[in-house]
Amino acid sequence: MKQAFYSFCVFSFLLLSACEKPDLAVAVPKCIENKIQDIQNKPVENPPTQVWLWEYNGAKYYYFTAACCDQFSSLYDSECHFICAPDGGFTGGGDGNCIPGIQSATKTLIWKDPR
């Protein structure tokens, strides 16, 4: 009986520690939180990933920085639909599919990979 109890305790500890929520500056949709948790489960990027809240025309968007050199950054809406790549790529200008004027959004850093 003791062994079953100890096994339960160890399992519970591992389960709870594996589900640690990221330390975010603001509340975000669950799907964005899940994307951040996925980043935390992978090796750290160089430079470390940052997530920014972009607010534009009353809507909220989430900007994920890319790892080094010629990679696209990603912009998602509040439902985690990919919107565009605002920057990166060979020219550094993104994919050219962003909402006109979105670069002037109000931008707030909400998470940076601390590793």
N, C-alpha and C positions, 0 to 999 in steps of 0.2 A: 504494500500500500504506500509506503514512504517513497519507493522508487517512482511510482506513478505520479505522486505529488511533485517530486523534484523534477521529473520530466515535464510536467505541465508548467511549472514555474520557469524553467529554462526556455521552453517553447514560447511562452507568453512574453518573456523578456526580449527574445530575438524578434518576435513578431512586432512588438511595439517599437523597438529601436530601429527596425528596417523601415518603418512608416513615418519617420521623423519629417515633419513639415518644414519646408524652407522658411527661413527668416525673411519675411517680406516687409517692405516699407508701407505698403497699402494692401487692402483686400483685393484679390483678383479672382476671376472665374476659376472654377475647379479645373477646367481643361488647361488653363495656363499654368496653374500650380502643378498639374501632372507633367507638363512639358519641362518645368524646372526640375522636378524630381527625377525625370529621365536624364537630364543633364548631369545631375548629381550622381547618378548610378554609372556614369561613363568616366573614363579618364579625363582629367582637366584639360581644357583646350588651351592653346597658346596664341593670343592672350586669353585669359579666363573669360567665359561668357558673361555678358551683362544683359539684363532685361530692363527695358524702359517702357514707361507708360506714355503714350502719345495721345493727347486730347486735341481733337480737331472737329470743328463744326458740331459740337455736342456729342460726338462719338468717341469711344475709347478704343485704342489700338495698342498692341503689345509688340515691341520691337526687340528682337533677339539678335545680338551681335554675332558676327561670323568669326570663326577662327581665322587666322592669318591669311593673307595674300590671295587675292583673286577669287575669294569665295563670296557668295551673296549673303547678306544679312536678310532676315525674314521679318515681315510685318504681318500680324494676325489681328483679326477682329475679336470682339468679346466672346464669340462662339468658337474660336480657334480655327476659323476659316483663313487660309492663306490669302493675303491681299496682294502682296508684291514683295520685291526685293528692292528696297529704297537705295541701296548702295552695294558696292562690291562688284565682283566680276572683273573681267580683263580691263575694262575702261574705268572702273570705280564708280560708274554712274548707275549701277543697279540694272534691273531688267526692263526699265522703261514703262512698266505697267501700273505705276502708282497713281493714286487719285491726285489730280492737279492741285498743287498748293499744300499737300500734306507735309512737305518738309518744313513748313512754318508752324507745325503743331507745337503745342506746349508740351515739353518733354521733361519727365521726372524719372530718375533712376530708382527702380524699385527692388532690384536684386543684382548682386554681383557674386559670381562663384568665389567663395572665400578660401578655396584650397590652394 
